[in-house]
Amino acid sequence: MRTRQRRLAAAAALAGVAALGALGVWLAAPRDEIRVALREPSLPMPRARETFWPGEDGDAPLLVVVENTPQARPQAGLADACLVYAMPTEALITRFLAAFCDATPAAVGPIRSVRAFMLDLAADLGGITVHAGYSAEARARIARERLPVINEFWTAGPFWRDPARRAPHNLYARLERLRAVARQHHPHVQPRGVPYRFGDGSEGGVEAPAVVLDYAPQYAVVYRYDHARAIYFREQDGQPHLDSDGQPVAATAILIAFVRWWQTDERGGPSSHLDLVGTGRLAVVARGRLQEGTWSRAAGGPLRFSLADGAPVVVPRGPVWIELFPRGRPFEIRRL
């Protein structure tokens, strides 16, 4: 019996050594490799911030094109973004434009190609678009209008590929490197502000404990309000939306602009379009309530938001998500 016990103890010790060795390998992994944290979301309060909207510090904001296919999940850096645009591309597959304020996550991505309407949104903020590739329409716009961009095809320095993921879903960048390139190549770009204000706002509207935006299968979104933290946690495809470090993606306010989306053939393949000129319905979701409003944008921008009575949109300080949601797709408020 003692011999068997000694053997079991030796086996346990060897297992411990192996586990420590594996941990050592994990800790010694290359810095430019995304590691997915397999843990439940901690549901934290939004961390303290010094700035709340991109460009508030005087620097031109960087608008990073982030992929959202299942192969790209979990993304890196979204939980640290202070403003994210979500929008449909081809086949209603959503893609993000993420901007950062005082946060500098270790990596942002996966980074993919840009569409023309994304360039419009970046221009509205006085920002610089960060992407890898483009649609034919976007490429023509960049060349014709000399738009400020950081394209991995032309400026590879800030970007790197994670060998643990398959291309093309493995391209990432570091914000400090992107900011250095922006200062060098686009020093005269000036921020223009955002289409909302921060403050207490009104308590009007209807209760909105959960908001559902059904873009398409695998891209349906639910925002659930946490009263204790006064924040909405984002879900997609029936799962909590987590960053690669396990942190939940959340927003203090969701601004839903209902827009016209359509798809055309471009050089033998589909290309998506959003009509961002004119006016349309806006839903302002914050503090557990939904208020109706209007979005408007003239040709050349910028995008403007207002409540139904014409008052400016005022939201709590913290991360803001702007969902550009196709008109006619299922949208509802759930009272849980």
C-alpha positions as CSV (number, residue, x, y, z in Angstrom):
1,M,0.0,0.0,0.0
2,R,2.8,2.4,0.9
3,T,4.5,1.6,-2.5
4,R,1.2,2.4,-4.3
5,Q,0.8,5.6,-2.4
6,R,4.4,6.7,-3.2
7,R,3.7,6.0,-6.9
8,L,0.5,8.1,-6.8
9,A,2.4,10.9,-5.1
10,A,5.2,10.8,-7.7
11,A,2.6,10.9,-10.5
12,A,0.9,13.9,-8.9
13,A,4.2,15.6,-8.6
14,L,5.0,15.0,-12.2
15,A,1.6,16.3,-13.3
16,G,2.2,19.4,-11.2
17,V,5.6,19.9,-12.9
18,A,4.0,19.5,-16.3
19,A,1.3,22.0,-15.4
20,L,3.9,24.5,-14.3
21,G,5.8,23.8,-17.5
22,A,2.7,24.5,-19.6
23,L,2.1,27.7,-17.6
24,G,5.7,28.7,-18.3
25,V,5.2,28.1,-22.0
26,W,2.0,30.3,-21.9
27,L,3.8,33.1,-20.1
28,A,6.7,32.9,-22.5
29,A,4.5,33.0,-25.6
30,P,5.4,35.7,-28.0
31,R,3.9,39.1,-27.1
32,D,2.3,39.4,-30.6
33,E,-0.1,36.5,-30.1
34,I,-3.7,36.7,-29.0
35,R,-4.5,34.4,-26.0
36,V,-8.2,33.8,-25.3
37,A,-9.1,33.8,-21.7
38,L,-11.5,30.9,-21.0
39,R,-13.5,32.4,-18.1
40,E,-16.8,33.8,-17.3
41,P,-17.3,37.6,-17.7
42,S,-16.6,39.4,-14.5
43,L,-19.2,42.1,-15.3
44,P,-17.0,45.0,-14.0
45,M,-17.9,48.6,-13.7
46,P,-16.5,50.7,-16.6
47,R,-13.0,51.6,-15.7
48,A,-12.2,55.2,-14.8
49,R,-11.5,57.3,-17.8
50,E,-10.0,60.7,-18.4
51,T,-11.5,61.2,-21.8
52,F,-14.8,60.0,-23.1
53,W,-15.1,60.8,-26.8
54,P,-12.5,60.2,-29.5
55,G,-10.7,63.4,-30.3
56,E,-11.3,65.0,-26.9
57,D,-7.6,65.0,-26.2
58,G,-7.0,67.0,-29.4
59,D,-5.5,64.1,-31.4
60,A,-7.3,62.8,-34.5
61,P,-9.2,59.7,-33.6
62,L,-8.2,56.3,-35.1
63,L,-11.2,54.4,-36.4
64,V,-10.2,50.7,-36.6
65,V,-12.1,48.4,-38.9
66,V,-12.7,45.2,-36.8
67,E,-14.1,42.0,-38.2
68,N,-17.1,40.2,-36.6
69,T,-17.4,36.8,-38.4
70,P,-17.5,33.8,-36.1
71,Q,-13.9,33.0,-37.2
72,A,-12.8,36.5,-35.9
73,R,-14.3,36.0,-32.4
74,P,-13.4,36.8,-29.7
75,Q,-12.0,40.1,-30.9
76,A,-9.2,42.0,-29.1
77,G,-9.6,45.6,-27.8
78,L,-13.4,46.1,-28.1
79,A,-13.9,46.2,-24.4
80,D,-11.6,49.2,-24.2
81,A,-13.1,51.2,-27.0
82,C,-14.9,54.4,-26.0
83,L,-17.0,54.5,-29.2
84,V,-17.9,51.7,-31.6
85,Y,-20.0,51.8,-34.8
86,A,-21.6,48.5,-35.7
87,M,-22.9,48.1,-39.2
88,P,-23.9,45.5,-41.8
89,T,-21.7,44.7,-44.7
90,E,-22.3,42.0,-47.4
91,A,-25.0,39.5,-46.6
92,L,-25.8,41.5,-43.4
93,I,-22.5,40.4,-41.8
94,T,-21.7,43.0,-39.2
95,R,-18.4,44.8,-38.9
96,F,-17.2,47.4,-36.4
97,L,-15.4,50.7,-36.5
98,A,-13.8,51.1,-33.0
99,A,-12.3,54.3,-31.6
100,F,-10.2,54.6,-28.4
101,C,-9.7,57.4,-26.0
102,D,-7.3,57.1,-23.1
103,A,-7.2,53.3,-23.2
104,T,-4.4,51.4,-25.0
105,P,-5.2,47.7,-25.3
106,A,-2.4,45.3,-26.0
107,A,-3.9,44.6,-29.4
108,V,-6.9,45.6,-31.6
109,G,-8.4,43.3,-34.2
110,P,-8.8,41.2,-36.3
111,I,-8.6,44.1,-38.8
112,R,-10.2,43.8,-42.2
113,S,-11.1,45.8,-45.3
114,V,-13.0,49.1,-45.4
115,R,-16.2,50.2,-47.1
116,A,-17.0,53.6,-48.5
117,F,-19.6,54.4,-45.8
118,M,-17.0,53.6,-43.1
119,L,-14.8,56.3,-44.6
120,D,-17.8,58.7,-44.3
121,L,-18.2,57.9,-40.6
122,A,-14.4,58.4,-39.9
123,A,-14.6,61.8,-41.8
124,D,-17.5,62.8,-39.6
125,L,-15.3,62.5,-36.6
126,G,-12.3,64.1,-38.2
127,G,-10.6,60.7,-37.9
128,I,-8.1,58.4,-39.6
129,T,-9.4,55.0,-40.9
130,V,-7.3,51.9,-40.0
131,H,-7.9,48.9,-42.3
132,A,-6.4,46.2,-44.4
133,G,-7.8,46.4,-48.0
134,Y,-10.9,48.0,-49.4
135,S,-13.9,47.6,-51.7
136,A,-13.4,49.1,-55.2
137,E,-15.6,52.1,-54.3
138,A,-13.6,52.7,-51.1
139,R,-10.3,52.5,-52.9
140,A,-11.4,55.0,-55.5
141,R,-12.7,57.4,-52.7
142,I,-9.4,57.2,-50.8
143,A,-7.4,58.0,-54.0
144,R,-9.7,60.7,-55.3
145,E,-10.3,62.5,-52.0
146,R,-6.9,61.8,-50.5
147,L,-8.6,60.5,-47.4
148,P,-6.4,59.9,-44.3
149,V,-6.0,56.2,-43.8
150,I,-3.5,53.7,-42.4
151,N,-3.8,50.7,-44.7
152,E,-1.8,47.5,-43.9
153,F,-1.3,47.0,-47.6
154,W,0.7,50.2,-47.8
155,T,2.0,50.7,-44.2
156,A,2.7,47.3,-42.6
157,G,4.7,48.5,-39.6
158,P,2.0,48.8,-37.0
159,F,0.4,45.4,-37.9
160,W,1.2,41.8,-37.2
161,R,-0.5,38.4,-37.7
162,D,-1.2,36.0,-34.9
163,P,0.1,32.5,-35.9
164,A,-2.4,30.8,-33.7
165,R,-5.3,32.0,-36.0
166,R,-6.0,31.4,-39.7
167,A,-5.6,34.2,-42.2
168,P,-7.4,36.4,-43.0
169,H,-8.9,36.5,-39.5
170,N,-5.6,37.1,-37.7
171,L,-4.4,40.6,-38.4
172,Y,-3.9,42.9,-35.4
173,A,-2.3,46.2,-34.6
174,R,-1.0,48.1,-31.6
175,L,-2.5,51.5,-30.9
176,E,0.8,53.1,-29.9
177,R,2.3,52.1,-33.3
178,L,-0.8,53.4,-35.1
179,R,-0.6,56.7,-33.3
180,A,3.0,57.1,-34.2
181,V,2.2,56.5,-37.9
182,A,-0.7,59.0,-37.6
183,R,1.5,61.7,-36.2
184,Q,4.1,61.1,-38.9
185,H,1.8,60.8,-42.0
186,H,-1.3,62.7,-41.0
187,P,-0.3,65.5,-38.6
188,H,-2.9,68.0,-39.9
189,V,-6.0,65.9,-39.4
190,Q,-8.2,67.6,-36.7
191,P,-11.0,66.0,-34.7
192,R,-14.6,67.2,-35.3
193,G,-16.5,65.9,-32.3
194,V,-19.3,63.3,-31.9
195,P,-23.0,63.5,-32.5
196,Y,-24.0,63.3,-28.8
197,R,-23.2,65.0,-25.4
198,F,-22.4,63.6,-22.0
199,G,-24.4,64.5,-19.0
200,D,-27.4,63.6,-16.9
201,G,-30.0,63.9,-19.7
202,S,-33.7,63.2,-19.2
203,E,-35.6,60.3,-17.8
204,G,-38.2,60.1,-20.5
205,G,-39.1,57.3,-22.9
206,V,-40.1,53.8,-22.1
207,E,-38.4,51.1,-20.0
208,A,-35.9,49.1,-22.0
209,P,-34.3,46.3,-19.9
210,A,-33.3,44.4,-23.0
211,V,-33.0,45.6,-26.7
212,V,-32.8,43.1,-29.6
213,L,-31.4,43.9,-33.0
214,D,-31.7,41.0,-35.4
215,Y,-29.2,41.7,-38.2
216,A,-29.0,38.1,-39.5
217,P,-28.3,34.6,-38.2
218,Q,-25.1,34.6,-36.1
219,Y,-25.2,38.4,-35.9
220,A,-28.4,39.0,-33.8
221,V,-27.6,41.3,-30.9
222,V,-29.1,41.7,-27.4
223,Y,-28.2,44.5,-25.0
224,R,-29.2,43.6,-21.4
225,Y,-29.3,46.4,-18.8
226,D,-27.6,45.9,-15.4
227,H,-29.3,48.2,-13.0
228,A,-26.6,47.8,-10.3
229,R,-23.9,49.0,-12.7
230,A,-26.1,51.2,-14.9
231,I,-24.6,49.7,-18.0
232,Y,-25.8,47.5,-20.9
233,F,-23.9,44.2,-21.6
234,R,-23.8,43.1,-25.2
235,E,-24.6,39.6,-26.5
236,Q,-24.4,38.3,-30.0
237,D,-25.5,35.0,-31.5
238,G,-26.9,34.0,-28.1
239,Q,-23.7,34.4,-26.2
240,P,-22.1,37.2,-24.1
241,H,-19.9,39.3,-26.3
242,L,-16.4,38.9,-24.7
243,D,-13.0,40.3,-25.6
244,S,-10.1,37.9,-26.0
245,D,-9.0,38.7,-22.4
246,G,-12.5,37.6,-21.2
247,Q,-13.8,41.0,-20.4
248,P,-17.4,41.7,-21.5
249,V,-18.2,44.3,-24.1
250,A,-20.5,46.8,-22.6
251,A,-22.0,50.3,-23.2
252,T,-23.5,53.0,-21.1
253,A,-25.5,54.1,-24.1
254,I,-26.6,52.5,-27.4
255,L,-27.7,54.8,-30.2
256,I,-29.6,52.9,-32.9
257,A,-29.9,54.7,-36.3
258,F,-32.3,53.0,-38.7
259,V,-30.8,53.2,-42.2
260,R,-31.3,51.9,-45.7
261,W,-29.0,49.0,-46.6
262,W,-28.6,47.3,-49.9
263,Q,-26.2,45.2,-51.8
264,T,-24.9,45.4,-55.4
265,D,-22.5,43.4,-57.6
266,E,-19.0,44.9,-57.8
267,R,-16.5,43.3,-60.1
268,G,-18.1,39.9,-59.9
269,G,-18.7,40.0,-56.1
270,P,-21.2,41.5,-53.7
271,S,-20.7,45.0,-52.2
272,S,-22.8,46.5,-49.5
273,H,-24.0,50.1,-49.2
274,L,-25.6,52.2,-46.4
275,D,-27.5,55.4,-47.2
276,L,-26.2,57.9,-44.6
277,V,-27.6,61.0,-46.3
278,G,-31.0,62.4,-45.2
279,T,-32.9,61.7,-42.0
280,G,-34.3,58.7,-40.2
281,R,-35.4,57.2,-36.9
282,L,-33.0,57.1,-34.0
283,A,-33.5,55.1,-30.8
284,V,-31.5,56.4,-27.7
285,V,-31.0,53.6,-25.2
286,A,-29.5,54.5,-21.8
287,R,-30.2,54.2,-18.1
288,G,-32.6,51.3,-18.8
289,R,-34.9,53.4,-21.0
290,L,-35.5,54.1,-24.7
291,Q,-36.2,57.5,-26.1
292,E,-37.2,58.2,-29.7
293,G,-35.2,60.6,-31.8
294,T,-33.9,61.5,-35.3
295,W,-30.6,61.2,-37.1
296,S,-29.7,63.4,-40.0
297,R,-26.8,63.9,-42.3
298,A,-26.2,66.1,-45.3
299,A,-23.9,65.1,-48.1
300,G,-20.4,65.5,-46.7
301,G,-21.6,65.1,-43.1
302,P,-21.4,65.2,-40.2
303,L,-23.9,62.8,-38.7
304,R,-26.2,64.5,-36.2
305,F,-28.5,63.1,-33.5
306,S,-31.5,64.8,-31.8
307,L,-34.4,63.7,-29.6
308,A,-38.0,63.7,-30.9
309,D,-38.5,67.2,-29.4
310,G,-35.4,68.5,-31.1
311,A,-33.3,68.5,-27.9
312,P,-29.7,67.2,-28.2
313,V,-28.9,63.6,-27.3
314,V,-27.3,63.4,-23.9
315,V,-25.9,60.1,-22.6
316,P,-24.1,59.0,-19.4
317,R,-20.3,59.1,-19.5
318,G,-18.8,55.8,-20.6
319,P,-18.5,53.6,-23.7
320,V,-21.0,54.3,-26.5
321,W,-22.1,52.0,-29.3
322,I,-23.8,53.3,-32.4
323,E,-25.7,50.6,-34.2
324,L,-26.4,51.4,-37.9
325,F,-29.4,49.0,-38.2
326,P,-31.1,48.1,-41.5
327,R,-34.7,49.4,-41.8
328,G,-37.1,46.5,-41.9
329,R,-35.0,44.1,-39.8
330,P,-36.6,42.8,-36.6
331,F,-36.1,45.2,-33.6
332,E,-37.8,44.9,-30.3
333,I,-37.7,45.9,-26.6
334,R,-37.9,43.0,-24.1
335,R,-39.2,43.5,-20.6
336,L,-37.6,40.7,-18.7
